[in-house]
Amino acid sequence: MTAPRRVDVLGSRISAVNAKEALALIRERLRDGRGGYVCFTNVHTAVVGRQDANLRAVTNGSFLSVADGKPVYWIARSRGAVGHVPGPDFMTLALDQCRGARHFFYGSTTEVLERLSTQLRDDFPGLNICGSFSPPFRELTAHEKQQHYKLIAVARPDFIWVGLGAPKQELWMAGACESLRPSVLLGVGAAFDLHAQVVSRAPVAMRAMGLEWLFRLMSQPRRLWRRYLVTNSLFLVYLAQEAITGTGHRDEAGPGSH
């Protein structure tokens, strides 16, 4: 399959694919043993990437970086044939279409992982969950990282679903992908909580209008107010700066190296 082109959103290179095309590319990487990692880019990731060259290099170095957030999708779509690929929805598609593949879940808490496994087995009969692990909620030592890689590798997963939240999950995937080939790592953030039914997802109408962030902010204001109010404002400021200076809008061949 031809590697998808990428379009620029604040320096983040978004892959011009829809969900079905993304899944086909992942299956291809699994078949040929290349593995790699997939980023789901939203406003928060794009804004932090604009400020942090290291994170931007990590997301742009993925073999796929899809438009997760609706605002990122709207901007990317205006610059290329980009589909909207929210992490929770893509997770549903992949689990349904690849039930016989081996799935591993890394992140969140032990309690959420237990609920997630139970719920997913109910939702997708025959789903092959080969393991899960909840890492400490702090920066890992080099030794701990290597131990986690070994633990995951023993399970021989095809899909490694990573729910550490951005940008932690993107940095972890970039560091882990070489050790975990031929697995494909996917950073889906809050999808663990949503699929475990620990938190509720925004109504379809709010999602269609790009207001899922507002629903989450109203649900968890103390935890999320800075992320959404500050980063959403900066997203608009940076777009305005690009429009004034004429920068951005780069269209590049992809994918990244990982």
Secondary structure, DSSP 8 states (H G I E B T S, - for coil): -----EEEETTEEEE---HHHHHHHHHHHHHHT--EEEEEE-HHHHHHHHH-HHHHHHHHTSSEEEE-SHHHHHHHHTTS---B--HHHHHHHHHHHTTTSEEEEEES-HHHHHHHHHHHHHHSTT-EEEEEE---SS---HHHHHHHHHHHHHT--SEEEEES-TTHHHHHHHHHHHHHTT-EEEE-TTHHHHHTTSS----HHHHHTT-HHHHHHHHSHHHHHIIIIIHHHHHHHHHHHHHHHT----EE------
